[in-house]
Amino acid sequence: MNSQEIVTPFGKSSYSGGGSANECIEVAHTADGGRAVRDSKDRDGGTQFHTPAAWAAFVDGVKAGAFEAL
């Protein structure tokens, strides 16, 4: 199994609403436990692949507020 093999359907947050603020990403699990990420409005525009460790670091950063606007 390839580590970049996508093993679940892409999904997006339930917080992603409609209207003009509908920019969102979609995330799927990969065979190695990492994540694949793509733009929900440009699904053919490419997919980024993140290792399990990189995804965990990202999630930890989100929980710690590292990406909040100043």
Backbone as XML, in Angstrom:
<?xml version="1.0"?>
<chain id="A" units="angstrom">
  <residue number="1" name="MET">
    <atom name="N" x="0.841" y="-1.188" z="0.000"/>
    <atom name="CA" x="0.000" y="0.000" z="0.000"/>
    <atom name="C" x="0.883" y="1.246" z="0.000"/>
  </residue>
  <residue number="2" name="ASN">
    <atom name="N" x="0.607" y="2.164" z="-0.888"/>
    <atom name="CA" x="1.342" y="3.420" z="-1.002"/>
    <atom name="C" x="0.929" y="4.359" z="0.125"/>
  </residue>
  <residue number="3" name="SER">
    <atom name="N" x="1.912" y="5.056" z="0.746"/>
    <atom name="CA" x="1.592" y="5.964" z="1.849"/>
    <atom name="C" x="0.707" y="7.116" z="1.400"/>
  </residue>
  <residue number="4" name="GLN">
    <atom name="N" x="0.688" y="7.418" z="0.098"/>
    <atom name="CA" x="-0.161" y="8.487" z="-0.410"/>
    <atom name="C" x="-1.477" y="7.949" z="-0.987"/>
  </residue>
  <residue number="5" name="GLU">
    <atom name="N" x="-1.763" y="6.703" z="-0.720"/>
    <atom name="CA" x="-3.036" y="6.151" z="-1.163"/>
    <atom name="C" x="-4.138" y="6.676" z="-0.248"/>
  </residue>
  <residue number="6" name="ILE">
    <atom name="N" x="-5.151" y="7.269" z="-0.834"/>
    <atom name="CA" x="-6.275" y="7.824" z="-0.076"/>
    <atom name="C" x="-7.233" y="6.680" z="0.222"/>
  </residue>
  <residue number="7" name="VAL">
    <atom name="N" x="-7.518" y="6.468" z="1.523"/>
    <atom name="CA" x="-8.302" y="5.304" z="1.929"/>
    <atom name="C" x="-9.685" y="5.655" z="2.486"/>
  </residue>
  <residue number="8" name="THR">
    <atom name="N" x="-10.017" y="6.933" z="2.574"/>
    <atom name="CA" x="-11.360" y="7.348" z="2.993"/>
    <atom name="C" x="-11.854" y="8.422" z="2.036"/>
  </residue>
  <residue number="9" name="PRO">
    <atom name="N" x="-13.142" y="8.632" z="1.977"/>
    <atom name="CA" x="-13.644" y="9.741" z="1.158"/>
    <atom name="C" x="-13.194" y="11.085" z="1.741"/>
  </residue>
  <residue number="10" name="PHE">
    <atom name="N" x="-13.047" y="12.084" z="0.871"/>
    <atom name="CA" x="-12.769" y="13.429" z="1.354"/>
    <atom name="C" x="-14.012" y="13.952" z="2.066"/>
  </residue>
  <residue number="11" name="GLY">
    <atom name="N" x="-13.779" y="14.703" z="3.132"/>
    <atom name="CA" x="-14.872" y="15.327" z="3.858"/>
    <atom name="C" x="-14.470" y="16.723" z="4.258"/>
  </residue>
  <residue number="12" name="LYS">
    <atom name="N" x="-15.458" y="17.562" z="4.572"/>
    <atom name="CA" x="-15.143" y="18.898" z="5.047"/>
    <atom name="C" x="-15.899" y="19.170" z="6.328"/>
  </residue>
  <residue number="13" name="SER">
    <atom name="N" x="-15.476" y="20.145" z="7.042"/>
    <atom name="CA" x="-16.023" y="20.476" z="8.349"/>
    <atom name="C" x="-17.513" y="20.786" z="8.280"/>
  </residue>
  <residue number="14" name="SER">
    <atom name="N" x="-18.217" y="20.393" z="9.305"/>
    <atom name="CA" x="-19.633" y="20.747" z="9.405"/>
    <atom name="C" x="-19.803" y="22.242" z="9.639"/>
  </residue>
  <residue number="15" name="TYR">
    <atom name="N" x="-18.715" y="22.935" z="9.985"/>
    <atom name="CA" x="-18.751" y="24.383" z="10.178"/>
    <atom name="C" x="-18.674" y="25.133" z="8.842"/>
  </residue>
  <residue number="16" name="SER">
    <atom name="N" x="-18.421" y="24.400" z="7.772"/>
    <atom name="CA" x="-18.333" y="25.022" z="6.456"/>
    <atom name="C" x="-19.742" y="25.332" z="5.969"/>
  </residue>
  <residue number="17" name="GLY">
    <atom name="N" x="-20.072" y="26.603" z="5.936"/>
    <atom name="CA" x="-21.423" y="27.010" z="5.546"/>
    <atom name="C" x="-21.508" y="27.402" z="4.098"/>
  </residue>
  <residue number="18" name="GLY">
    <atom name="N" x="-22.603" y="27.995" z="3.740"/>
    <atom name="CA" x="-22.810" y="28.443" z="2.373"/>
    <atom name="C" x="-22.522" y="29.920" z="2.240"/>
  </residue>
  <residue number="19" name="GLY">
    <atom name="N" x="-22.932" y="30.486" z="1.127"/>
    <atom name="CA" x="-22.752" y="31.912" z="0.902"/>
    <atom name="C" x="-21.352" y="32.264" z="0.471"/>
  </residue>
  <residue number="20" name="SER">
    <atom name="N" x="-20.999" y="33.530" z="0.635"/>
    <atom name="CA" x="-19.717" y="34.029" z="0.148"/>
    <atom name="C" x="-18.534" y="33.545" z="0.981"/>
  </residue>
  <residue number="21" name="ALA">
    <atom name="N" x="-18.769" y="33.049" z="2.179"/>
    <atom name="CA" x="-17.684" y="32.575" z="3.044"/>
    <atom name="C" x="-17.578" y="31.057" z="2.995"/>
  </residue>
  <residue number="22" name="ASN">
    <atom name="N" x="-17.735" y="30.480" z="1.824"/>
    <atom name="CA" x="-17.753" y="29.031" z="1.688"/>
    <atom name="C" x="-16.398" y="28.456" z="1.287"/>
  </residue>
  <residue number="23" name="GLU">
    <atom name="N" x="-15.300" y="29.164" z="1.561"/>
    <atom name="CA" x="-13.982" y="28.637" z="1.252"/>
    <atom name="C" x="-13.653" y="27.571" z="2.290"/>
  </residue>
  <residue number="24" name="CYS">
    <atom name="N" x="-13.260" y="26.421" z="1.811"/>
    <atom name="CA" x="-13.008" y="25.330" z="2.730"/>
    <atom name="C" x="-12.019" y="24.356" z="2.103"/>
  </residue>
  <residue number="25" name="ILE">
    <atom name="N" x="-11.441" y="23.546" z="2.953"/>
    <atom name="CA" x="-10.620" y="22.448" z="2.475"/>
    <atom name="C" x="-11.348" y="21.142" z="2.772"/>
  </residue>
  <residue number="26" name="GLU">
    <atom name="N" x="-10.952" y="20.116" z="2.064"/>
    <atom name="CA" x="-11.463" y="18.776" z="2.309"/>
    <atom name="C" x="-10.286" y="17.905" z="2.717"/>
  </residue>
  <residue number="27" name="VAL">
    <atom name="N" x="-10.542" y="16.991" z="3.632"/>
    <atom name="CA" x="-9.474" y="16.151" z="4.185"/>
    <atom name="C" x="-9.882" y="14.687" z="4.089"/>
  </residue>
  <residue number="28" name="ALA">
    <atom name="N" x="-8.918" y="13.836" z="3.740"/>
    <atom name="CA" x="-9.122" y="12.387" z="3.709"/>
    <atom name="C" x="-7.947" y="11.708" z="4.403"/>
  </residue>
  <residue number="29" name="HIS">
    <atom name="N" x="-8.169" y="10.507" z="4.887"/>
    <atom name="CA" x="-7.101" y="9.716" z="5.504"/>
    <atom name="C" x="-6.291" y="9.023" z="4.412"/>
  </residue>
  <residue number="30" name="THR">
    <atom name="N" x="-4.992" y="8.855" z="4.678"/>
    <atom name="CA" x="-4.123" y="8.114" z="3.771"/>
    <atom name="C" x="-3.733" y="6.783" z="4.397"/>
  </residue>
  <residue number="31" name="ALA">
    <atom name="N" x="-3.194" y="5.888" z="3.583"/>
    <atom name="CA" x="-2.868" y="4.537" z="4.028"/>
    <atom name="C" x="-1.893" y="4.503" z="5.198"/>
  </residue>
  <residue number="32" name="ASP">
    <atom name="N" x="-1.008" y="5.493" z="5.292"/>
    <atom name="CA" x="-0.018" y="5.497" z="6.368"/>
    <atom name="C" x="-0.500" y="6.221" z="7.626"/>
  </residue>
  <residue number="33" name="GLY">
    <atom name="N" x="-1.776" y="6.627" z="7.650"/>
    <atom name="CA" x="-2.308" y="7.339" z="8.807"/>
    <atom name="C" x="-2.189" y="8.842" z="8.702"/>
  </residue>
  <residue number="34" name="GLY">
    <atom name="N" x="-1.645" y="9.321" z="7.592"/>
    <atom name="CA" x="-1.541" y="10.756" z="7.363"/>
    <atom name="C" x="-2.828" y="11.297" z="6.778"/>
  </residue>
  <residue number="35" name="ARG">
    <atom name="N" x="-2.732" y="12.482" z="6.190"/>
    <atom name="CA" x="-3.918" y="13.110" z="5.611"/>
    <atom name="C" x="-3.613" y="13.671" z="4.228"/>
  </residue>
  <residue number="36" name="ALA">
    <atom name="N" x="-4.630" y="13.660" z="3.394"/>
    <atom name="CA" x="-4.603" y="14.304" z="2.087"/>
    <atom name="C" x="-5.536" y="15.503" z="2.181"/>
  </residue>
  <residue number="37" name="VAL">
    <atom name="N" x="-5.115" y="16.644" z="1.647"/>
    <atom name="CA" x="-5.885" y="17.882" z="1.755"/>
    <atom name="C" x="-6.028" y="18.494" z="0.369"/>
  </residue>
  <residue number="38" name="ARG">
    <atom name="N" x="-7.249" y="18.964" z="0.054"/>
    <atom name="CA" x="-7.484" y="19.640" z="-1.220"/>
    <atom name="C" x="-8.473" y="20.788" z="-1.013"/>
  </residue>
  <residue number="39" name="ASP">
    <atom name="N" x="-8.501" y="21.694" z="-1.968"/>
    <atom name="CA" x="-9.403" y="22.841" z="-1.954"/>
    <atom name="C" x="-10.782" y="22.378" z="-2.421"/>
  </residue>
  <residue number="40" name="SER">
    <atom name="N" x="-11.811" y="22.653" z="-1.620"/>
    <atom name="CA" x="-13.154" y="22.189" z="-1.978"/>
    <atom name="C" x="-13.701" y="22.857" z="-3.229"/>
  </residue>
  <residue number="41" name="LYS">
    <atom name="N" x="-13.185" y="24.026" z="-3.584"/>
    <atom name="CA" x="-13.670" y="24.721" z="-4.778"/>
    <atom name="C" x="-12.825" y="24.423" z="-6.014"/>
  </residue>
  <residue number="42" name="ASP">
    <atom name="N" x="-11.705" y="23.733" z="-5.829"/>
    <atom name="CA" x="-10.823" y="23.404" z="-6.950"/>
    <atom name="C" x="-10.263" y="22.001" z="-6.729"/>
  </residue>
  <residue number="43" name="ARG">
    <atom name="N" x="-11.137" y="21.026" z="-6.754"/>
    <atom name="CA" x="-10.745" y="19.649" z="-6.435"/>
    <atom name="C" x="-9.706" y="19.083" z="-7.394"/>
  </residue>
  <residue number="44" name="ASP">
    <atom name="N" x="-9.652" y="19.583" z="-8.606"/>
    <atom name="CA" x="-8.669" y="19.108" z="-9.580"/>
    <atom name="C" x="-7.376" y="19.912" z="-9.526"/>
  </residue>
  <residue number="45" name="GLY">
    <atom name="N" x="-7.293" y="20.876" z="-8.624"/>
    <atom name="CA" x="-6.139" y="21.762" z="-8.534"/>
    <atom name="C" x="-4.938" y="21.174" z="-7.814"/>
  </residue>
  <residue number="46" name="GLY">
    <atom name="N" x="-5.047" y="19.974" z="-7.318"/>
    <atom name="CA" x="-3.934" y="19.334" z="-6.643"/>
    <atom name="C" x="-4.300" y="18.929" z="-5.224"/>
  </residue>
  <residue number="47" name="THR">
    <atom name="N" x="-3.542" y="17.999" z="-4.715"/>
    <atom name="CA" x="-3.748" y="17.476" z="-3.371"/>
    <atom name="C" x="-2.427" y="17.511" z="-2.627"/>
  </residue>
  <residue number="48" name="GLN">
    <atom name="N" x="-2.466" y="17.986" z="-1.391"/>
    <atom name="CA" x="-1.282" y="17.966" z="-0.534"/>
    <atom name="C" x="-1.365" y="16.736" z="0.361"/>
  </residue>
  <residue number="49" name="PHE">
    <atom name="N" x="-0.225" y="16.090" z="0.565"/>
    <atom name="CA" x="-0.163" y="14.920" z="1.430"/>
    <atom name="C" x="0.705" y="15.243" z="2.636"/>
  </residue>
  <residue number="50" name="HIS">
    <atom name="N" x="0.221" y="14.863" z="3.826"/>
    <atom name="CA" x="0.919" y="15.160" z="5.075"/>
    <atom name="C" x="1.110" y="13.865" z="5.860"/>
  </residue>
  <residue number="51" name="THR">
    <atom name="N" x="2.310" y="13.676" z="6.374"/>
    <atom name="CA" x="2.613" y="12.488" z="7.173"/>
    <atom name="C" x="1.819" y="12.527" z="8.474"/>
  </residue>
  <residue number="52" name="PRO">
    <atom name="N" x="1.690" y="11.388" z="9.147"/>
    <atom name="CA" x="0.992" y="11.393" z="10.429"/>
    <atom name="C" x="1.605" y="12.383" z="11.428"/>
  </residue>
  <residue number="53" name="ALA">
    <atom name="N" x="2.938" y="12.458" z="11.492"/>
    <atom name="CA" x="3.595" y="13.374" z="12.426"/>
    <atom name="C" x="3.327" y="14.828" z="12.078"/>
  </residue>
  <residue number="54" name="ALA">
    <atom name="N" x="3.368" y="15.156" z="10.794"/>
    <atom name="CA" x="3.110" y="16.538" z="10.371"/>
    <atom name="C" x="1.660" y="16.916" z="10.658"/>
  </residue>
  <residue number="55" name="TRP">
    <atom name="N" x="0.733" y="15.990" z="10.406"/>
    <atom name="CA" x="-0.679" y="16.296" z="10.673"/>
    <atom name="C" x="-0.911" y="16.480" z="12.173"/>
  </residue>
  <residue number="56" name="ALA">
    <atom name="N" x="-0.294" y="15.639" z="12.985"/>
    <atom name="CA" x="-0.432" y="15.764" z="14.441"/>
    <atom name="C" x="0.118" y="17.103" z="14.930"/>
  </residue>
  <residue number="57" name="ALA">
    <atom name="N" x="1.242" y="17.537" z="14.374"/>
    <atom name="CA" x="1.816" y="18.834" z="14.752"/>
    <atom name="C" x="0.883" y="19.974" z="14.356"/>
  </residue>
  <residue number="58" name="PHE">
    <atom name="N" x="0.263" y="19.864" z="13.187"/>
    <atom name="CA" x="-0.689" y="20.876" z="12.741"/>
    <atom name="C" x="-1.885" y="20.943" z="13.694"/>
  </residue>
  <residue number="59" name="VAL">
    <atom name="N" x="-2.452" y="19.797" z="14.018"/>
    <atom name="CA" x="-3.608" y="19.758" z="14.920"/>
    <atom name="C" x="-3.240" y="20.327" z="16.289"/>
  </residue>
  <residue number="60" name="ASP">
    <atom name="N" x="-2.066" y="19.976" z="16.790"/>
    <atom name="CA" x="-1.606" y="20.530" z="18.072"/>
    <atom name="C" x="-1.499" y="22.050" z="17.989"/>
  </residue>
  <residue number="61" name="GLY">
    <atom name="N" x="-0.993" y="22.566" z="16.875"/>
    <atom name="CA" x="-0.881" y="24.010" z="16.692"/>
    <atom name="C" x="-2.236" y="24.691" z="16.665"/>
  </residue>
  <residue number="62" name="VAL">
    <atom name="N" x="-3.201" y="24.061" z="16.006"/>
    <atom name="CA" x="-4.560" y="24.615" z="15.970"/>
    <atom name="C" x="-5.129" y="24.671" z="17.384"/>
  </residue>
  <residue number="63" name="LYS">
    <atom name="N" x="-4.990" y="23.571" z="18.121"/>
    <atom name="CA" x="-5.509" y="23.524" z="19.497"/>
    <atom name="C" x="-4.834" y="24.559" z="20.396"/>
  </residue>
  <residue number="64" name="ALA">
    <atom name="N" x="-3.562" y="24.847" z="20.129"/>
    <atom name="CA" x="-2.822" y="25.809" z="20.946"/>
    <atom name="C" x="-3.067" y="27.245" z="20.518"/>
  </residue>
  <residue number="65" name="GLY">
    <atom name="N" x="-3.813" y="27.450" z="19.441"/>
    <atom name="CA" x="-4.119" y="28.791" z="18.976"/>
    <atom name="C" x="-3.034" y="29.436" z="18.152"/>
  </residue>
  <residue number="66" name="ALA">
    <atom name="N" x="-2.136" y="28.633" z="17.615"/>
    <atom name="CA" x="-1.008" y="29.165" z="16.851"/>
    <atom name="C" x="-1.414" y="29.837" z="15.554"/>
  </residue>
  <residue number="67" name="PHE">
    <atom name="N" x="-2.614" y="29.578" z="15.069"/>
    <atom name="CA" x="-3.023" y="30.126" z="13.773"/>
    <atom name="C" x="-4.118" y="31.167" z="13.889"/>
  </residue>
  <residue number="68" name="GLU">
    <atom name="N" x="-4.409" y="31.619" z="15.084"/>
    <atom name="CA" x="-5.441" y="32.621" z="15.269"/>
    <atom name="C" x="-4.957" y="33.971" z="14.750"/>
  </residue>
  <residue number="69" name="ALA">
    <atom name="N" x="-5.880" y="34.715" z="14.171"/>
    <atom name="CA" x="-5.540" y="36.061" z="13.662"/>
    <atom name="C" x="-5.199" y="36.971" z="14.826"/>
  </residue>
  <residue number="70" name="LEU">
    <atom name="N" x="-4.226" y="37.816" z="14.598"/>
    <atom name="CA" x="-3.831" y="38.760" z="15.653"/>
    <atom name="C" x="-4.692" y="39.980" z="15.630"/>
  </residue>
</chain>
